[in-house]
Amino acid sequence: MTSNLGRALRGSCHCGRNQYIVQIPSNTTTVPQIIFDSAADHRISSATPLSAFLRVPLSWYQSQIFPFFPDESRVSIRRVYSHPTEQNAMRQFCGFCGTPLSYWSEEPRSEADYIQVTLGSLLTEDLHDLEESGLLPEQPAPEIMDIIPTPTPTDGSQLVGRDITSIPWFENMILGSRLGNVHTTRGVRESRDRRIRVEYEITEWTGDDATDGETGEKPESSASATASASATGKRKRGEADDGGTTS
């Protein structure tokens, strides 16, 4: 398989101090691999039930730091952590904003030639291009969207900004699942004099989360059912008053 991207993939942490490039050779037969992993080590380290990585040869990966102030050192910007139970592995993250950046392990030994960058740290437009590159299962064609790629700097020293638009192929993956039924809206409101600031979050469940039937109605308790029967004069079969008859 050869790459269809035609340019490097770029990523960064949230604050922008850590940035990296994955340069995929034009005629390579090595296939970059997208991994979704729910293993406990990744779940705890990433603080998410499902971790997502792009696994590429280590030689394709180049990183750079951008200090914002003179007293910011390399070791304070790019932090490395190895848990006592996985001394054969290293996880890189930003020492300022905390964004997880990559995972590297030498177990098994053949894995030492690869690095896994966190999928969410890739720039949004490059995440869009993963589907066009053939790295993802084919999905129904989404609405056409014009995306103008940001040119990759030749000297590798330009600070790259980020946008926060959604990722259609990922939304298609969770569409129809239980995750696809949850919609969360966040916002911020601030008074004109900036003395009052309100942050809010609204989570909506749009699916049928009922466990007792398809209508989503809760079963009546015996007390409420009796009260309802008294009020309407109707009774269920087998629940006639003492001395009455049932048919």
C-alpha positions as CSV (number, residue, x, y, z in Angstrom):
1,M,0.0,0.0,0.0
2,T,1.3,3.5,-0.8
3,S,0.2,6.7,1.0
4,N,-2.4,8.9,-0.6
5,L,-1.8,11.9,1.7
6,G,0.9,13.5,-0.4
7,R,2.0,15.6,2.6
8,A,3.0,15.2,6.3
9,L,0.6,14.7,9.1
10,R,0.9,17.4,11.8
11,G,0.0,17.4,15.5
12,S,0.4,19.4,18.6
13,C,-0.6,19.7,22.2
14,H,-3.5,22.0,23.2
15,C,-1.2,25.0,24.1
16,G,1.0,24.5,21.1
17,R,4.3,24.2,22.9
18,N,4.8,20.7,21.6
19,Q,4.4,20.0,17.9
20,Y,5.3,17.1,15.7
21,I,5.3,15.9,12.1
22,V,4.7,12.4,10.7
23,Q,6.4,12.4,7.3
24,I,5.1,9.4,5.3
25,P,7.4,8.5,2.4
26,S,5.6,8.7,-1.0
27,N,6.4,5.1,-2.1
28,T,6.4,3.2,1.2
29,T,4.9,-0.2,1.5
30,T,4.6,0.2,5.3
31,V,1.0,0.9,6.3
32,P,0.3,3.4,9.1
33,Q,-2.1,1.8,11.5
34,I,-5.0,3.3,13.5
35,I,-5.4,1.6,16.8
36,F,-8.4,1.8,19.2
37,D,-7.3,0.3,22.5
38,S,-9.4,-0.2,25.7
39,A,-6.6,-1.9,27.7
40,A,-6.4,-0.8,31.3
41,D,-2.9,0.8,31.0
42,H,-4.0,3.1,28.2
43,R,-7.5,3.7,29.8
44,I,-6.0,5.0,33.0
45,S,-3.0,6.9,31.5
46,S,-5.3,8.6,28.9
47,A,-8.2,9.0,31.3
48,T,-10.6,7.8,28.6
49,P,-12.5,4.4,28.2
50,L,-11.1,4.1,24.6
51,S,-7.7,5.3,23.6
52,A,-6.9,6.1,19.9
53,F,-3.5,6.1,18.3
54,L,-1.8,6.3,15.0
55,R,1.1,3.8,14.8
56,V,3.9,4.7,12.5
57,P,7.6,3.9,12.1
58,L,9.7,5.9,14.6
59,S,11.9,7.2,11.7
60,W,8.8,9.0,10.3
61,Y,8.3,11.0,13.5
62,Q,9.9,14.4,14.1
63,S,9.0,16.7,17.0
64,Q,9.8,20.2,18.1
65,I,9.1,22.4,21.1
66,F,8.1,26.1,21.2
67,P,8.9,27.8,24.5
68,F,6.6,30.8,25.1
69,F,8.9,32.4,27.7
70,P,12.7,32.3,28.2
71,D,12.6,30.3,31.4
72,E,10.7,27.4,29.8
73,S,13.1,24.5,29.4
74,R,12.8,21.5,27.1
75,V,12.3,19.0,30.0
76,S,9.5,21.2,31.4
77,I,7.7,21.4,28.1
78,R,8.0,17.8,26.9
79,R,7.5,15.5,29.9
80,V,8.1,11.7,29.8
81,Y,6.6,9.2,32.2
82,S,7.1,5.5,32.7
83,H,4.9,3.7,35.2
84,P,6.6,1.3,37.6
85,T,4.7,-1.6,36.0
86,E,5.7,-0.7,32.5
87,Q,9.3,0.3,32.6
88,N,9.7,-0.8,29.0
89,A,7.4,1.9,27.8
90,M,7.4,5.7,27.7
91,R,4.5,8.2,27.4
92,Q,5.1,11.8,26.3
93,F,2.8,14.6,27.4
94,C,2.9,18.4,27.6
95,G,4.2,19.7,30.9
96,F,2.0,22.8,30.6
97,C,-1.4,21.9,29.2
98,G,-1.2,18.1,30.0
99,T,-2.1,16.8,26.5
100,P,-1.0,13.2,26.0
101,L,1.2,13.1,22.8
102,S,2.7,9.6,22.2
103,Y,3.3,6.1,23.5
104,W,6.4,4.1,22.8
105,S,7.2,0.6,24.0
106,E,10.0,-1.9,23.4
107,E,7.9,-4.9,24.3
108,P,8.0,-6.9,22.1
109,R,11.4,-5.9,20.9
110,S,10.1,-5.4,17.3
111,E,7.7,-2.7,18.6
112,A,10.7,-0.4,19.5
113,D,10.9,0.6,15.9
114,Y,7.4,2.2,16.0
115,I,5.7,5.0,17.9
116,Q,2.0,5.6,18.6
117,V,0.9,9.2,18.5
118,T,-2.4,10.0,20.1
119,L,-5.0,10.4,17.4
120,G,-6.7,13.4,19.0
121,S,-3.4,15.4,19.0
122,L,-3.4,15.5,15.2
123,L,-4.5,18.7,13.5
124,T,-8.2,18.6,12.6
125,E,-7.7,18.9,8.9
126,D,-5.2,16.0,9.0
127,L,-7.7,13.9,10.9
128,H,-10.1,14.6,8.0
129,D,-7.5,13.3,5.5
130,L,-7.1,10.0,7.3
131,E,-10.2,8.7,5.7
132,E,-9.1,9.8,2.2
133,S,-5.8,8.1,2.7
134,G,-7.5,4.7,3.0
135,L,-6.5,4.1,6.7
136,L,-10.1,3.9,7.8
137,P,-13.0,1.6,6.8
138,E,-15.1,3.0,4.0
139,Q,-18.1,5.0,5.2
140,P,-21.0,6.5,3.3
141,A,-19.9,9.7,1.5
142,P,-20.4,12.8,3.7
143,E,-21.4,16.1,2.4
144,I,-18.6,17.7,0.3
145,M,-16.5,20.1,2.4
146,D,-13.8,22.4,1.1
147,I,-10.8,22.1,3.4
148,I,-7.7,24.2,2.5
149,P,-4.6,22.5,4.0
150,T,-2.2,24.7,5.9
151,P,1.1,24.6,4.1
152,T,3.9,22.7,5.9
153,P,6.7,25.1,6.7
154,T,10.0,24.2,5.0
155,D,12.2,25.0,8.0
156,G,9.9,23.3,10.5
157,S,10.0,26.3,12.9
158,Q,6.6,27.8,12.5
159,L,4.1,27.7,15.3
160,V,0.9,26.0,13.9
161,G,-2.5,26.9,15.2
162,R,-5.5,24.6,15.6
163,D,-9.2,24.6,14.8
164,I,-11.9,22.8,16.7
165,T,-14.3,21.6,14.0
166,S,-15.9,18.1,14.2
167,I,-14.5,15.0,12.6
168,P,-17.2,13.4,10.3
169,W,-15.6,10.0,10.0
170,F,-15.4,9.5,13.8
171,E,-19.0,10.7,14.2
172,N,-20.0,8.1,11.6
173,M,-18.2,5.4,13.6
174,I,-20.3,6.1,16.7
175,L,-23.5,6.8,14.9
176,G,-26.1,4.2,15.8
177,S,-24.2,3.1,18.9
178,R,-25.1,4.1,22.4
179,L,-22.4,6.8,22.3
180,G,-24.2,8.3,19.3
181,N,-27.3,8.9,21.3
182,V,-25.6,11.3,23.6
183,H,-25.2,14.9,22.6
184,T,-23.3,17.4,24.8
185,T,-23.4,21.2,24.4
186,R,-21.0,23.5,26.2
187,G,-20.9,27.2,26.3
188,V,-19.8,30.3,28.1
189,R,-21.7,33.6,28.7
190,E,-20.1,36.7,30.1
191,S,-21.6,40.0,31.1
192,R,-20.6,43.2,29.2
193,D,-18.6,44.5,32.1
194,R,-16.9,41.0,32.4
195,R,-17.7,40.8,36.1
196,I,-20.0,37.8,35.7
197,R,-19.0,34.7,33.8
198,V,-21.2,31.6,33.4
199,E,-20.0,28.3,32.0
200,Y,-22.6,25.6,31.3
201,E,-22.9,22.1,29.9
202,I,-26.0,20.3,28.7
203,T,-26.1,16.6,28.0
204,E,-29.0,15.2,26.0
205,W,-30.0,11.6,25.5
206,T,-31.8,11.2,22.3
207,G,-32.2,7.4,22.2
208,D,-34.6,5.0,24.0
209,D,-32.9,4.3,27.3
210,A,-35.9,2.5,28.8
211,T,-35.4,-0.9,30.3
212,D,-39.0,-1.8,30.8
213,G,-40.6,-1.9,27.4
214,E,-40.2,0.0,24.1
215,T,-42.4,2.9,25.0
216,G,-40.0,4.2,27.6
217,E,-42.8,4.4,30.2
218,K,-42.0,3.3,33.8
219,P,-44.2,0.5,35.2
220,E,-46.8,1.6,37.7
221,S,-46.3,0.7,41.3
222,S,-49.1,-1.3,43.0
223,A,-50.2,1.7,45.1
224,S,-50.4,4.0,42.1
225,A,-52.2,1.4,40.1
226,T,-54.8,0.9,42.8
227,A,-55.3,4.6,43.1
228,S,-55.7,4.9,39.4
229,A,-58.3,2.1,39.4
230,S,-60.3,3.8,42.2
231,A,-60.4,7.1,40.3
232,T,-61.5,5.7,37.0
233,G,-63.7,2.8,38.2
234,K,-61.6,0.4,36.2
235,R,-59.9,-2.7,37.6
236,K,-57.4,-5.2,36.2
237,R,-58.4,-8.8,35.7
238,G,-57.9,-10.7,38.9
239,E,-57.9,-7.5,41.1
240,A,-61.6,-7.2,41.9
241,D,-62.7,-6.1,45.3
242,D,-63.6,-8.6,47.9
243,G,-67.0,-10.0,47.4
244,G,-67.1,-9.1,43.8
245,T,-67.0,-11.4,40.8
246,T,-64.5,-11.7,38.0
247,S,-65.2,-12.8,34.5
